[in-house]
Each structure stands twice: as structure tokens, then as C-alpha cells.
Amino acid sequence: MDATTIGQAVGQLKTYILDTIQHNTLLKYTGTPLLNEKQLFFLLLPKLNEEAWTEETTTSAMTVGIVHASLAEHDRIHETDATSKEQQLTVLSGDYYSGRYYQLLAQTGNVELIRKLSEAIVDRCEHEITVYEREGRYFQDWVKALSVIETALIERFFYVYRFDSYLEVMQEALTAARLNRELEALIKGEPSVYVNCMQFSLGEQPVGEALRQEISRRKQIVTAILEASTYNEALKQAIVDIVS
Amino acid sequence: MEKMKLKLLYADLKSDIEVIEKELETALNSSSHLLNDASLHLLQAGGKRIRPVFVLLSAKMGRYEIDRVKHIAVPLELIHMASLVHDDVIDDSEMRRGERTVKAQWNNRVAMYTGDFIFARALEHVTVIEHPRVHQILARTMVEIVNGEVIQIEDKFRLDQNIKDYFRRIKRKTALLIESSCELGAIVGEVEPENVRRLKRYGYFVGMSFQIVDDILDFTATDKELGKPAGSDLLQGNITLPALLLKDDPHVRPYIDKAIEGTLTEEERKELLKLVRKSNAILEAAKISDKYLKKALKEVEALPPHPMKKKLRDIALFMGKRKF
């Protein structure tokens, strides 16, 4: 196992997903579905660490990626104007990917994963919509919301396949990676709606500093997990790369 | 009057429909106040609940247990509701059933989260049923509905389309979900396979007739009855059956062109409605709807003797002859 093998595995999963949800009209107007390679890596982490893994597990991992792609499409819808053909089809691409993930799991008869992923989507929607319910929330509530957005679906996948031992490292690393992205956007002068919400909750305290502290805390946790783990060096390095 | 008729038709199912209504409300319960408000806003706007009713009626042809059947009836209505919330974003609709849409009341993003939330709740609900075929049928239906909507967007503002294009579109847009309501209700009710197929075809034919009537009413009903301006479909670029039948009429065509270009004035909209209403196209479209209705009734006749047959017939006739 080395960095190349890891990259190939992630690339292969990505290709499988893109092939499965390919739709010519949607592709033409809305572009390639959005897939986060960091999330794909964590979906594959148990396999890369040589846990029992079958073709059916690969299909299930693909469906998690498809749900991420579906919700990412809907995140691209403008708040006030979605009248362009591209935006209209972006709504439908999210719906189409949703239907496809359900279809794949229905074909394999994996009703438990359908239920768990549905729960995760509910959880995610409930956290995403909090940006329109800012009052009375703390900085940590926004961190939690981002953490749920990044990890809830993978968490349910790990739960169904009894990969619980990978849960903590996945949650800490993907949350840290997301917070890193938020910090970078803030530094560029393009804060996201979540960072604006964080600043709203913090009042006078600078949000950049709060983000740095949170990222640093989570990186320390990831480092501690990796030190105690038996993952091979390539996997450890891949996780370190994700959080840095 | 129409609402009264519907109430009478549903009278035998009243207690079961109440169960469905309660379940819908429970299913939409959320820890987010905003999601709660948006979902309940939609639920309280009402609707005919035709999909759950078809599930119940089809299941009654076999072994009927409301506690099992509700896990099909509720998700089908939720899927329908979720697609309406997203459709309103696509169509930029301000009003539905006389109420402000979720996207108008809040914004497009809230509508996207609300639709995704309702859709996920639907799937959570249906997973109580472990039967893989149920999920395969439902999943296929959902994919095909979206495919139908993609086609609808591609066909928008296109006057060179034909009636076949229209049928292809409404099959996916409406008929499939009603077809699946009947088929899934029958499967969960453990109806004989041959009769599952009959009920499935019945649902398809009723669905086709239902959508044609809906498209006729978009021209013939009043703004008040529709809860939105009459002729909205055409104004949004959706070329429905009456418009297709009239597109070559020299008196109507200039108005259709203006509607498609988005330059139709309020006065011209009223004039267009007048012309459409007194044209043969409405009658012709109604005849096509009747053909589907007859096919639906033929499927009912072929079912074995059962008290529900009359109800299936009556509901089909109501859907095909309704005035709102």
C-alpha cells in the first residue's frame, strides 16, 4: 500500500460513481457531479486498511458518494433566482442522483442502508437550514453543523458495516478539512455563510482566530489517533495530508 | 361542489385517510423550526391525496392492514410533496393551491432543503417494508419522474413538438406515480399477480386522464379555482395538450407566440383564455382524456368481483370529470 495505490482506489471509486449517475442532458448543462475526494478516501479507508470488503460494500460506498453529489448539487441553487436552464437542471440533477442512489440500494436489497442514509439526509438538512435560524446559536453549533454536513452519511455507512473503529478519525479529519476550507475562504475575503454565522455568534471575537484554534484542536486529536493506530504509513500520511 | 363530491367518494376511507394525515404530520416533524414550518405549510395547503387513496383502494383488493399499507401511502404522498417543492423552484412559482410556495415564503435554498428533507422522510418511512420489489418499483418511479422533468425542461417553449412528446412527458410527470401507487398498494395487499398488473394499468390510465384534465383546467378554470393565474402552464413555456391542438390556429397562434416570448399582456392573457375556452381543442382534449378513462374502467371490469371495484370506478370517473 502506497500513495499511488490509495490515489488509484479513490480515482476508481470516483469513476464508478460518475459512470453510474451519468445523464447526458444533466452533464451538458450542469457539468460533472461534485465529488469530494477526501470523503471518498474515508469511505474506502476500511478497505484500504484490509477490512472485509465485498463488491456489495463497494456499491454501498458508491451510494454514499452519490448522496453527497446529490446534496452538493442542491447547495448550488441560488437563494433568489434559479430561473436559468442551468439552475433548473441543477435542481433536477440533485433529484436524479437521489433517485439513482435509492435505485442502486433497492437493487441490492440493502434496506437498512436506505434507512440509515435517509436518517443522515434528514440530519444534514436540519443542520444546513440553521443558517436561516441564526439567533441563539454558539460558535460550536456551527462547527457541529459543518461536521454533520461532512460526515453524517459516512458515519451511517460505517455503522451499517460495523466499521465503527474508523468513525472518530473520519469525523475529526473531515471536520478539520472543512474548517480549513472555511478559513482559507475567509482569508481570501470570501467568507461562506457559515463563517458569517460563526462571526454573528462570536460578536466581537475574530472568527479567524476561533477557526484556527478549532482546527488545531482537531488536528491534535487526529495525530493522537494515528499514533495509537496500526494503519500503515501511507494511510497515516494520507490522513495527515487531508487535515493539513 | 367538487370538494363535496370528493368527500363523499372518500367517505368509506375516512378513518384510514385520517391515519394517513396524522402519519404525514408525524413524518414531517423536525428538530428545525424552519423545516417544520415549511413542511407543515405545504401539508396544510391540502391536496386531494389521490396517491394515498389509490394505495388504499388497491390494497383493499387483497389483504388489507392499514398499519402496513400506510408505509406505502404516506411515502408516496411525501414524494409527491417533495417534488412539488422543487418544481416550484424550477417554475419560479409564487402560488400553489392558493398559498404562497415554500420558495416564495422563504427562498430557493430553504425550498431545496425542505424538498430533500421530505424526500428523505419518505424513504425512512417506506423502509419499514422490507420487500425488495417495493423499493425497486418506487426507486424506478422516482428516477423516471425526474427524467420526465428533464424532458419537460428540454421541451419548454418548443412549439415544434408533437402529441407523442406530450404523452411521453405526462406519463412520467404524473401517470407513473399513480400507476406505482396502485401497483405498490396491491403488492403490499398481497393481491394476485395478475390483478396487480391490472391495477397497475388502471393507475397508469387514470394518471394520464388526470393530467390531461389538469392541463385542460389550467385554461378553463378561474384564477381563484386554480389558486394561480389561468394559463400559467403556457406562460411558463409548458406546451400542454390544448395548446398543442391549437398551435396552428391562426387566431390563437399570435397569443401563444407572445406567451412563449414572455410578452403577453394581462389583457391578451384574458383574450387567449376566451379563445381557448370556446375552441374545439378543449373538447378534443377531453375526448382523449375519456379514452384513457375508458381503458381504466376496462381494467376495473376485468378485476374479480369485489366491493372496491365500484369505488375504483367512481374515483376514476371523478378524476376524469373533475372541475377543479
Chai-1 contact restraints between the chains, C-beta under 6 A:
chainA,res_idxA,chainB,res_idxB,connection_type,confidence,min_distance_angstrom,max_distance_angstrom,comment,restraint_id
A,T25,B,V150,contact,1.0,0.0,6.0,A-B,restraint_1
A,H74,B,M112,contact,1.0,0.0,6.0,A-B,restraint_2
A,I77,B,N108,contact,1.0,0.0,6.0,A-B,restraint_3
A,I77,B,M112,contact,1.0,0.0,6.0,A-B,restraint_4
A,E79,B,N107,contact,1.0,0.0,6.0,A-B,restraint_5
A,E79,B,N108,contact,1.0,0.0,6.0,A-B,restraint_6
A,E79,B,R109,contact,1.0,0.0,6.0,A-B,restraint_7
A,A82,B,V89,contact,1.0,0.0,6.0,A-B,restraint_8
A,A82,B,N108,contact,1.0,0.0,6.0,A-B,restraint_9
A,T83,B,D92,contact,1.0,0.0,6.0,A-B,restraint_10
A,Q88,B,I90,contact,1.0,0.0,6.0,A-B,restraint_11
A,Q88,B,I153,contact,1.0,0.0,6.0,A-B,restraint_12
A,V91,B,H86,contact,1.0,0.0,6.0,A-B,restraint_13
A,V91,B,V89,contact,1.0,0.0,6.0,A-B,restraint_14
A,V91,B,I90,contact,1.0,0.0,6.0,A-B,restraint_15
A,L92,B,V146,contact,1.0,0.0,6.0,A-B,restraint_16
A,L92,B,E149,contact,1.0,0.0,6.0,A-B,restraint_17
A,L92,B,V150,contact,1.0,0.0,6.0,A-B,restraint_18
A,D95,B,V146,contact,1.0,0.0,6.0,A-B,restraint_19
A,Y96,B,V146,contact,1.0,0.0,6.0,A-B,restraint_20
A,G99,B,M142,contact,1.0,0.0,6.0,A-B,restraint_21
A,G99,B,V143,contact,1.0,0.0,6.0,A-B,restraint_22
A,G99,B,V146,contact,1.0,0.0,6.0,A-B,restraint_23
A,Y102,B,A139,contact,1.0,0.0,6.0,A-B,restraint_24
A,Q103,B,A139,contact,1.0,0.0,6.0,A-B,restraint_25
A,Q103,B,V143,contact,1.0,0.0,6.0,A-B,restraint_26
A,A106,B,H135,contact,1.0,0.0,6.0,A-B,restraint_27
A,A106,B,Q136,contact,1.0,0.0,6.0,A-B,restraint_28
A,A106,B,A139,contact,1.0,0.0,6.0,A-B,restraint_29
A,G109,B,P132,contact,1.0,0.0,6.0,A-B,restraint_30
A,V111,B,T127,contact,1.0,0.0,6.0,A-B,restraint_31
A,V111,B,E130,contact,1.0,0.0,6.0,A-B,restraint_32
A,I114,B,L123,contact,1.0,0.0,6.0,A-B,restraint_33
A,I114,B,T127,contact,1.0,0.0,6.0,A-B,restraint_34
A,R115,B,T127,contact,1.0,0.0,6.0,A-B,restraint_35
A,S118,B,A120,contact,1.0,0.0,6.0,A-B,restraint_36
A,S118,B,L123,contact,1.0,0.0,6.0,A-B,restraint_37
A,S118,B,E124,contact,1.0,0.0,6.0,A-B,restraint_38
A,I121,B,A120,contact,1.0,0.0,6.0,A-B,restraint_39
A,V122,B,F117,contact,1.0,0.0,6.0,A-B,restraint_40
A,V122,B,A120,contact,1.0,0.0,6.0,A-B,restraint_41
A,C125,B,Y113,contact,1.0,0.0,6.0,A-B,restraint_42
A,C125,B,D116,contact,1.0,0.0,6.0,A-B,restraint_43
A,C125,B,F117,contact,1.0,0.0,6.0,A-B,restraint_44
A,E126,B,S30,contact,1.0,0.0,6.0,A-B,restraint_45
A,E126,B,S31,contact,1.0,0.0,6.0,A-B,restraint_46
A,E126,B,S32,contact,1.0,0.0,6.0,A-B,restraint_47
A,E128,B,Y113,contact,1.0,0.0,6.0,A-B,restraint_48
A,I129,B,S32,contact,1.0,0.0,6.0,A-B,restraint_49
A,I129,B,L34,contact,1.0,0.0,6.0,A-B,restraint_50
A,I129,B,L35,contact,1.0,0.0,6.0,A-B,restraint_51
A,I129,B,Y113,contact,1.0,0.0,6.0,A-B,restraint_52
A,Y132,B,L34,contact,1.0,0.0,6.0,A-B,restraint_53
A,E133,B,L34,contact,1.0,0.0,6.0,A-B,restraint_54
